[in-house]
């Protein structure tokens, strides 16, 4: 029989592992976005006044919010706003 303390320790370990997996996934996502952003920066298609790593994190977090939106139209608006903010600032 597993004691309550042991069960709590196992649960804590599982949460720790789950968090580590989530962090690793998040970093891979940012890495993939960084590669795409680097290409876009080289082509002059996205803003250069914000570091690419920050832009990748911004996009990932902004679009993660899409899962909580009430409609496809709302998701479309979020994507439009996110893409608009990647454009180079007007001179």
URCORHU-V421202 format. One line per field, one symbol per residue. ss: DSSP state (2 for helix, 1 for strand, 0 for the rest). phi: phi as a letter, one per 30 degrees, with the letter a starting at -180 (. if undefined). A space follows every 50 residues. Layout:
ss->???
phi->???
This chain:
ss->00022222222222222222222222222222222222222200000000 02222222222222222200022222222222222200000
phi->.cdddddddddddddddedddddddeddddeddddddddddedicbdcdb eedddddededddddedcddaddddedddeddddddddddd
